[in-house]
Amino acid sequence: MNQPDTADWQPMATAPRDGSRILVTIRASEQGPAEVDVVRWARAAHAVEPGWVATDSDAIAPVTYTAGELASWMPLPTALSGRNRPRIAKSELPQPDPGEIDGSAI
């Protein structure tokens, strides 16, 4: 399967339902602001139908999302996903404070 560009969010209708972990955007609601979570398509404990389950859920009280709560998805980035991005020159990186080189900030 060809992976879509990880810079582009995809419609939830195209999300894989094979149990693989994906990033999703959660719509803002009265419970809180919009956010991002990692989910997979699975059957939660004691659930009749499979659905989108947060991967950091507790087995006893899983966090599940309805289709209306999720706006879009993208595959999880891989270690190789940034290979074609331009390199940052060492001179552009922030330089450490000389007074805190040895962990003296404690």
C-alpha positions in Angstrom: 0.0 0.0 0.0 1.3 3.4 -0.9 1.5 5.8 2.1 -0.1 9.2 1.5 2.1 12.3 2.1 2.1 12.7 5.9 1.8 16.5 5.5 -1.8 16.1 4.2 -4.7 15.2 6.4 -7.2 12.7 4.8 -11.0 12.4 5.2 -12.0 9.9 7.8 -13.9 7.9 5.2 -10.5 6.8 3.8 -8.9 5.8 7.1 -7.6 2.2 7.3 -9.8 -0.1 9.4 -7.2 -2.8 9.7 -6.2 -2.1 13.3 -3.2 0.0 12.4 -2.5 3.1 14.5 -3.2 6.5 12.9 -3.3 10.1 13.9 -6.7 11.7 14.0 -8.0 15.3 14.5 -10.9 15.5 17.1 -13.4 18.2 16.5 -13.9 20.9 19.2 -16.9 20.3 21.4 -18.4 21.3 24.7 -16.0 18.7 26.3 -13.0 20.7 25.0 -11.0 22.2 22.2 -9.9 20.4 19.0 -7.0 18.1 19.5 -5.0 15.2 18.0 -5.0 11.6 19.2 -3.6 8.2 18.1 -6.3 5.7 17.5 -6.9 2.3 15.8 -10.0 0.6 14.5 -10.9 -2.1 17.0 -13.7 -3.6 19.1 -13.4 -2.1 22.6 -14.1 -4.4 25.6 -17.8 -5.1 26.0 -18.6 -3.2 22.7 -20.9 -4.7 20.2 -19.5 -3.0 17.2 -15.9 -2.0 16.4 -14.9 1.7 16.3 -12.1 4.2 16.8 -10.3 3.5 20.1 -7.5 5.6 21.5 -4.4 3.6 21.7 -3.5 4.8 25.2 -6.9 3.7 26.6 -7.4 1.6 29.7 -8.8 -1.8 28.9 -11.5 -1.4 31.5 -12.6 2.1 30.4 -11.5 2.5 26.8 -11.7 6.0 25.1 -13.7 5.6 22.0 -14.7 8.1 19.3 -17.8 8.3 17.1 -17.4 9.1 13.5 -18.8 12.6 14.1 -16.1 13.4 16.6 -13.3 12.8 14.2 -12.5 15.2 11.4 -9.5 13.7 9.5 -6.6 11.3 9.7 -3.0 10.8 8.6 -0.5 7.9 9.0 1.9 8.0 11.9 5.2 9.5 10.8 8.1 7.1 10.5 11.8 7.5 11.0 12.2 7.8 7.3 9.3 10.3 6.7 11.6 13.4 6.9 14.4 12.1 4.6 13.6 14.5 1.8 13.4 17.6 4.0 16.3 20.1 3.8 18.9 19.7 6.5 19.4 22.4 9.1 23.0 23.7 9.2 24.7 23.3 12.6 25.2 27.1 12.7 21.4 27.5 12.6 20.8 25.4 15.7 20.4 27.2 19.0 23.6 27.3 20.9 23.7 26.2 24.6 24.2 28.7 27.4 27.9 28.3 28.4 26.9 28.5 32.0 24.7 25.5 31.8 26.8 23.1 29.8 27.4 20.8 32.7 23.8 20.7 33.9 24.4 23.6 36.3 20.7 24.7 35.7 19.7 22.5 38.6 
